[in-house]
Structures are given as structure tokens and as C-alpha cells.
Amino acid sequence: MPSAPLSSAQAARESIAARLKELRLDADLTMQALADRCGWNKAKTSRIEAAKTAPSDADIHAWCAACTAAEQAADLIAASRSADSMYVAWRRMQRTGLRRLQEASVPLYERTKLFRVYCSRVMPGLLQTEGYAHALLSLIADFRSLPNDVGEAAAARVDRSHVIRDGLHRVALLVEEDVLTHRIGGDCVLAGQLGHLLTAMSYPAVSLGVIPRSAPRSIWGPETFTIFDDKRVHVELLAAKVTVTTPTEVEVYLRAFTRLAGMAVYGPRARSLISRAIDSLG
């Protein structure tokens, strides 16, 4: 599964490249002839058809016009923009600040009825306290040299999390045991966060499983991901967020979540692991 996050976006780009090539061939144009009509060099045509260079809106307009297929430009441009949105660099998403990024996801969170979340390194956003969110977002802002609106962003993240308490949504969350001990913020921040996990476990809509370090693995620990209603997956990479919507790839994450859930402990056993992590803080 390591290569899966990128495959949806790449497959979409390759599909667009193939459609453009077909237009050229249907128009009985060589690469050089199309390049001449579009006013660029042959190498650019080759890169676009090989899906090595993503065409701009203007490129697609020019290509379709050169192939006397201007009526297809709008659909191809829409498909190209959709492909671009599948893999979005965090720097691009966060350039207006972290608060707006939290707020931008509210409509998706509101309409999602079932969340499935797996986290291997940090607490799930839906369960973060404001103190923990502030500490984590501070690290992110520093690492990515972002505008400092961490206070507002942390408050927005916590506000977004009302979905775990309003009775309109169901949330299944899995965390690796290491998440309980990673020092995000000071001991007081982590203790408060771990205490909040114990509280959240009592919410009717919340299922929280902890995968013990000692659990025999039926699947490796993949990247952090969130599944929205079996239709959409957000995968968090260091450099980017990947959106997966292709049904066969969404199914990969559903299968992964099922296997990860099978390794987790719940109820009293999960509480014991959380309490042990609190005790280790001294």
C-alpha cells in the first residue's frame, strides 16, 4: 500500500494525457504539427502526453483548438483541475494560515455521517484538546514557516470537533500505542490530552481503539488517514494531503482499517493503556 496515496492523482493525470493524445491522433497531427499550431516546442507536447507535465487551462484550450475539438476543452479542464486537487502540497493549502484550513473542512465534517480515523504518530484531530492542538500546530507552523495564527487555528480545530458530541455522526478512531507517549507539548498538555481520551471514550458516538506495541501485526503501520462515509479518504503525508476517491482505492483503506481495528484493544484494556501513559508522566 505505500504507493497507493499517489496513484489516484497520477492515474487521473495519465487519463487526461491519453485523452489529449487521442485528440491529436484523431486530428491526424504529429507532435510537431500540434506544437506548431499551439506555438510551443515539440518537447512540451511530448511531456504533456507522457503525463510528465500537467497542462494548464490555456494549454488545454490551445490543444483542443488545434485539433478542432474546442467543445471538449471545458470537460478536460474540469478533469485536470480535479486531478490537481487529489494531491495538494501542505504549503499551498496552508499559505493563508492554519485557521482557515481548519474552517475550510467544516462542511465536509458536517455532512459526513461516519468517520474512520487511523493515527500512527499524533492524536486524532477530532479528539485533540485545545492545548494539544496548539502545541502540535505550533510545530507545524514552525516547520513549514507559516503565518502564526496557531491560537485561532487550535480553537477552530476544537470547534470543528463538536461532531463527536452532537449525536448526528459516528466516529471510529484507532491510534497506535506510541501516540499516547509522544511528547507533543509539555507533560501537563499531554496529561490533559490523555484525560480527554478517557472522557471521549464514554461518548455514545465514539469508538476508540488502541493498538498495543505488543500486538502481532496483520498489517504494517501505514500513513495517517481518515475515511469519510466510505466515499473519500484523506491521507496525510509530510509534504502533502492526498485525497482518494477512486472506489477501488477507497476499498484499500477500508480493508486496512478493518485489519488495524482487529489488532486494537477497546474498553477497559484501552483505558488501561491510556492510564499507564498518564502514570508515566510522573
N, C-alpha and C positions, 0 to 999 in steps of 0.2 A: 503493500500500500504506500510506501514512501513517495512514489511519483504521482499518486492519484490527484493531489491538490492542483497540480498544474495542467492535468490532461484535459479538463473541460475547456479551459480557455484556449489551449493550443489546438484542440480539435475544432473549436469554433473558428479560429483564425485560418486553419487549414481548409475548412469548408468554404470560407469566403474566398480564399485564394483559388480554390478549384473552380468556383463559380465564375470568377473573373477570367480564368484561363479558358473556360468553355466559351465565354462570350467572344474572346479573341479568336478562338478556333472557328467558331460559327461564322464569324465575320471574315474568315479566310485571310487573317492578318498574321504576319510574322511578328516576333517580338520587336524587331527593329522598326517595322512599319507602324506598329501601335505606338512605340516610343516617339517616332517622328510626328505622329498626329497629336500626341499629348504634349510634346515639347520637352521631353526629358530623355535621358540616355537609356540605352537598352538594358544596362545593368539594373536600373531601377525596376523595370518590368520583370526581369528575372527574379529579383529579390522579393517582389510582391507575390509572384506566382509560387515561389518556394516557401511562402509564409515566413520569410526572414525579416521582412519589413511590413509593418501594418500600414495599409493605405489610409491617407487622410480622407475626409469627406470630399475635398476638392479633387483628390486623385481618383476617387470612385466616379465622381461626376464626369471627369475628363475621359476616363476609361470607357464608361458606358456610352458617352457621346461618340467616341472614336469607333465604337463597334455598332453604331446606330441602334443602341439599346438604351436610350436615355430613360425610358419608362421604368427600367429596373434599378435605377440608381437609388431611389428612396429606400427600397427594401434592403438593398445591400448595405447602405449606410446605417440603417437601423440595426442590422445584424452585426456590423462591425463595432458599433458602439456597445452592443450587448456583450460582445467578446471582450472588449476592453474593460468592462465593469466586472468581469469574473475575477480578474487578478489586479488588485489595486494596491499600490505601494502605500504603506502607512504614512510616509512623509506627505504624499499627495492628499490623503484623507484628513490628516491632522494639521494641515497648514493653516487653517483658520482657528485652531485651538481645540483642546480636548473636550471642552464643554459642548461645543456644537456637535462633535462626533457622538457624544452620548445622547444628545437630544435628537439627532437625526435618526437614530434607530428606534425611537419610541413607537412610531406607527407599526413597525414590524412586530415589536414586542406586544403591542396591544392586540393585534389580530391573530397572533399565534395562540393556539389552544393547548398544545403540548410541546414542551421544551425537553430535549435530551442534551445534557451537557457533560462533557468529559474534560477534566483538567489534570495535567500532569505536573505543573510547576507552581501555579498560584491558585488562590481561592476563586471559585466561580464568581463572575461579576454580579450575578443575581443574589449572592449571599454575602457580598462584601459589606463590612461596616464602613462608615464614612472615614474613620481613622485609617483603616487598612487601605481603602481606595485612594486616600490622599497620599499615603506612603508609596503605593505602587505607581500611581500616576506621576508622582514626582520623579521616580526613577525613569519612567518612560520619557517624560518631558526633557529630562537632563540628557539621556542617551541620544534622543533624536533632535535636540536643540530646538524645542518647540516653544511657542508663546506660553508664558507662565500664567495659566488660568486654572491651576490644579485645584484650588479650593472650590471654585464653581463647578468644575468637572466632577469632583468627588460627590458633591451634593446632588448633581444631576444623575449620576450613576445610582446613588441610593434611591432617589425619587423614582427612577425607572424601574426599580426592583419591587414596586408595590404589586406587581403582577403575581408575586408568590403568596400574597395575602388576601387578594380581592375575591377569591372564590370562582373566578372565571377562567383560570388557567391551571394546568398541571405541570409540575416541574420534576424531572428525574435527573439527579446530579450524581456524578461519580468523580471522586478525587483519589489520586494516589496518596498513600500514607505520608510520603515525603512532603506533600503540600502542607501538612499540619505543622511541620517543623521548620520550613524555610523562613528565614528571618526577614520578613517584609515589615519595615517599621521596627520600633523597639519592643521590648518584652510586654509592656503594657498594651500596646496596639495589638500584638499577636494574641495576648490573653483575652482581650475584648473580642477579637475576631473568633477565636475558638469557642468562647462562651456563646457567641451569637449562633454558631453552628448548632450547638446543643439546643438552643431555643428554636431555631428554624426547623429542626427535626420534628418538632411537635405540630407544625402547621399541617393541616389536613391535605393540602395540595402538594406537599413537598416529600419527595423520596430522596434520601441522601445515603449513598453507599461509599464506603472507604475500602480501597484495595490495599490490603496489608503488604508490606515489603516481603513477607514470607510466603505470600500466595503463589502457588505454582502457576506459571504463565501459560495461558492458552492463546495469547496474542501479546506482542511487544507493546510498550507504551508509545502510542502514536502522538502526533501533534494535538494540541488542544482544539476541540471542535464543538460546535453547537448545531443541533438538528432542530429545525423549525417545522413542526407538523408533517414530517416525512416528505417534505417537498423541497427543502432548501437547507444547505449546510454552509456554515461559515467556519473556515479553517484559519487558525491564527499562526502565521509564520513570523519569523523575526523581522523580515523585511516587508511583509505584505499581508493583507487579508485576501483569502481566496473564497469566492462564492461558487458553490457547486449546486447545480440544478438539474443536470442530466440524470434521469431516473436510475439508470444502471449504476451511476457513481454514488448517488444518494443511498442506494441499497448497500454499497460497500460500507458506508459509515453506519448504517443501521445494523449490519451484521457485526461490525466492530464493537458497537455499543453493547449489543447483546452479549458478546463474549466478555467484554470488560465487566459488565454487570454480573456475570456469572462468577467472577473472581472476587467480587466485593463482599464485605460484611455489612450488615444493617442492624438497626435497633440497638439493643444492649451492647453487642460486640463493637459496633461503630462508636457508640458513646464511650466505651472503654478506651479505645484508641485516642479519641479526642481528649478525654480526661487525662490520659497518660501524657499527651503532648502538653497540656496545661501544667501538669505537675512538673514537667521537665524545665519549665521556665523559672522555677525556684520561688 
